[in-house]
Amino acid sequence: MSIMSQHRLLEIIDDDRIKAAIAAAEKQTSGEIRVSVSRFFWGGVRAAAARAFTRMGMRATRDRNGILFFIVPSRHRFVVIGDQGIHEKVGQDFWDKLVAAMAGDFKAGKFNEGLIRGIEECGRLLAGHFPYQGARDVNELPDGIDFGNKE
């Protein structure tokens, strides 16, 4: 994706729809879901996602059950990573399902739909391992998209 198309992607991402999808997914699970869209950078995408995960405070959740959707439009790449609490309970199939839920929409240029599909699937899959705790469940992290770009 060129710099122009990356800029275009940042214009077309619907922050309100993404926030609403995260809020709805987090009503199914005690997990914390975040989205970060990054500009071009040098180095590996997974390593940059790990840095963003730390920068965004995602390791500070009570149950260590944060998930980050990290998107790098300039590279046509994205990764989904989770904290230690999730890794202890789910296998690779969990991550494969999340990525598969998004990949088709992303390839078709439907970025909002892909993100929303991945977020919805994340909420559904996490609910079995980290069910919503009702009034005890506090939203520990902001639901808006991160454009921090400091990776």
N, C-alpha and C positions, 0 to 999 in steps of 0.2 A: 504494500500500500504506500503510495507516495505521501509526501508531507501534506499536500493539499487534501488528499483523501483522509488523512489522519485528522486534519483540522475539521473536515466535513463530518467525520464520525463524532467528534466532540460536540459539534453543533446539533447532531440528530439524536444523541442519547437523551432520552426523556427522564430526567432526574426524578420527577414526581412519580412516574410509573414505576421506576426502579425502587424508590423508597417505599411505595405502597406494596410492592411485591415482597420486599424484605420484611416489612411489618406483618404482612399476612403469613409469610413462612414462619416467622418467629412466634406466631400464635399457635403453631403446631409443635414447637420444640423449644427447649431452653437454650439451644445453640445460638450463637451470635454470627450473623452473616454480614460481610462487607464486600464492596466492589471497589476496585481501584483501576483506573485507566492511566497508563503510563506513556509518556513521550518516548522517543528514541533514546537509547542509552547503550553504552558499551558493556559487554559481558553477557552472562547467561540469564535467560528469562526466569528460570526457577530460583536462582540466587537473588535476583532483583525482587522477586515475589516474596522471598523469605525476609529480605530487608524491609520491604513495605509492611509485611505482617508485624514485624517488631516495631517499626516506626508508628504504626497505627494503634499500638497498644493492645493488640489482639491476644497476646500471651497473658494478659491480666484478667481474663474472665475467670469467674469462680470455679467452673468445672473444666477449664481448659478445653472448651468446645467451640472455638471460633473457626470460621471458614472464610477464606478470602478467594474471590474471583478476581484474578489479576490479568488484565488485558493489555496487550501491546499491539496497537493497530499497525504501527510502522513495520512490524515483523509478521503480521498475520498470525500471531500466536497468542495463546492464553493458557494459563494454568489455574488449577483449583487446588489450594493447599489448606490443610487443617492443622489444628493444634494437637498436642500430645494426647489429650483426653479422647479425641476422636480416633486417632491412630490405634489406641488401645482397644477399641471396640469394633472397628470396621475393617474390612479387607480391601484389597485392590478393586474388587468389583464395585464397591461404593463409588470410588473416584471415576472408574470407567463409565458408570451410568451417568454421573453428572456431566462429564465431558461429552458423552454421546448425546445427551439431551440438548446441548447447546450447539454442537458442531454444524449440524445441518442448516440451522437458521443463520449462523455466522457466515457460512459459505455462500448462502443465498443473499447476503447483504442485509439480513433482518436482525440488526444488532440488539434492539430493544427486546424483540421477541425471544432471541437466543438467551439473553441475560435473564429475562423473566422466566423462561422455561427452566433454566438451570437453577435459579433461586427457588422456584416452586418444587422442583425435584429434590433439591437440597432439604427443604423443610419437610417434605414427605419422608425422605430416607432417614433424616436425623431423628424424626419423631419416635421411631422404634427404639433408638438407643438413648436419646435425651428428650423425653416427653416434656411438653409444656407444663410448668408448675403452677399455673393459675396466678393468683395474687402474689405468690412467693417469687414468681419469675419477674426479674427486673431487666429492662433493656439496658445492657451494660455498655453498648457501643453505639455510636450514631449510625443511622440507616442510610444517609446520603452517600453519593459516589465520591470517592477520594480522587482528586486530580493533583495530589501532592507532587508527583513527578520528581521525587528526590532519591530515586533508586540509583 
